[in-house]
Amino acid sequence: MSSGVVEGLARVVLRPEEAKLQQGEIMIAPFTDPGWTPLFHSAVGLVMEVGGLMTHGAVVAREYGLPAVVGVDGATERIRDGDRIRLDGSRGYVLVLERKG
């Protein structure tokens, strides 16, 4: 986790080389590694399926000051592109506020 609260549009990213992440979106990913780092410049938050406090995504999110929640099983399937979500990295939860479509 990385502290902070953010609301915005979700963007599911399964592979960094195919990412269509727009500035200001919340990145939803299965995991991250150093190849994902350039995407953190556009994101305002991060939700990851796999990971803990010392995993790549959590560490980079803290360095960039991005709210993050890690270890969210099925996040890339439960959260859809364009869903409006609230990510609370301080409390460790993600809430879908409005479904796209």
C-alpha positions in Angstrom: 0.0 0.0 0.0 0.9 3.6 -0.5 -1.1 6.2 1.4 -3.5 8.7 0.0 -6.9 8.8 -1.6 -7.7 9.4 -5.2 -10.8 9.1 -7.4 -10.7 8.7 -11.1 -11.1 6.5 -14.2 -9.7 3.0 -14.1 -7.5 1.7 -16.9 -6.7 -2.0 -16.9 -3.2 -2.7 -18.1 -2.2 -6.4 -18.6 1.0 -5.7 -20.5 3.0 -2.5 -20.4 3.9 -2.5 -24.1 0.2 -2.5 -25.0 -0.9 0.1 -22.4 -3.3 2.8 -23.4 -3.0 4.5 -20.0 -4.0 8.2 -20.2 -2.7 11.0 -18.0 -4.7 11.0 -14.8 -6.1 7.5 -14.9 -5.7 4.9 -12.1 -3.7 1.9 -13.4 -5.1 -1.6 -12.6 -2.5 -4.2 -13.2 -1.8 -7.9 -12.3 1.7 -6.9 -11.1 4.6 -4.6 -12.1 8.3 -4.9 -12.7 10.9 -2.3 -13.8 9.5 -2.4 -17.4 6.3 -0.9 -16.1 8.0 2.2 -14.5 7.3 4.6 -17.4 3.6 4.1 -16.9 3.8 5.5 -13.4 4.3 9.0 -14.8 0.8 9.1 -16.2 -1.1 7.3 -13.4 -2.6 9.0 -10.4 -3.0 5.7 -8.5 -2.2 2.0 -8.7 -4.2 -1.2 -7.9 -2.3 -4.5 -8.2 -3.5 -8.1 -7.9 -0.1 -9.5 -6.7 2.2 -7.9 -4.2 3.0 -6.6 -0.8 4.6 -3.6 0.7 8.0 -4.3 -0.7 7.1 -5.3 -4.2 8.1 -3.2 -7.2 4.7 -1.5 -7.7 4.3 -0.5 -4.0 7.8 0.8 -3.8 7.6 2.9 -7.0 4.1 4.2 -6.0 5.5 5.4 -2.7 8.5 7.1 -4.5 6.1 8.9 -6.9 3.6 9.8 -4.1 0.8 7.7 -5.8 -1.9 6.1 -3.7 -1.8 2.3 -4.2 -3.5 -0.8 -3.0 -1.8 -4.2 -3.7 -2.9 -7.7 -3.3 -6.4 -7.2 -4.7 -7.4 -10.6 -6.1 -9.1 -10.4 -9.5 -8.7 -6.6 -9.8 -8.1 -6.8 -13.6 -11.3 -8.7 -14.0 -13.6 -7.0 -11.5 -12.6 -3.4 -12.4 -13.3 -2.4 -16.0 -11.7 0.2 -18.2 -13.5 3.5 -17.6 -15.1 2.6 -14.3 -15.0 5.5 -11.9 -13.2 4.3 -8.7 -12.0 5.5 -5.3 -8.7 4.2 -4.2 -7.8 4.6 -0.6 -4.2 3.6 -0.1 -4.3 4.7 3.6 -7.0 2.2 4.5 -6.3 -0.3 1.8 -9.5 -0.5 -0.3 -10.8 0.2 -3.7 -14.5 1.1 -4.3 -16.2 1.2 -7.7 -18.2 4.4 -7.7 -19.7 4.1 -11.2 -19.6 1.4 -13.8 -18.8 2.4 -17.3 -21.8 1.9 -19.6 
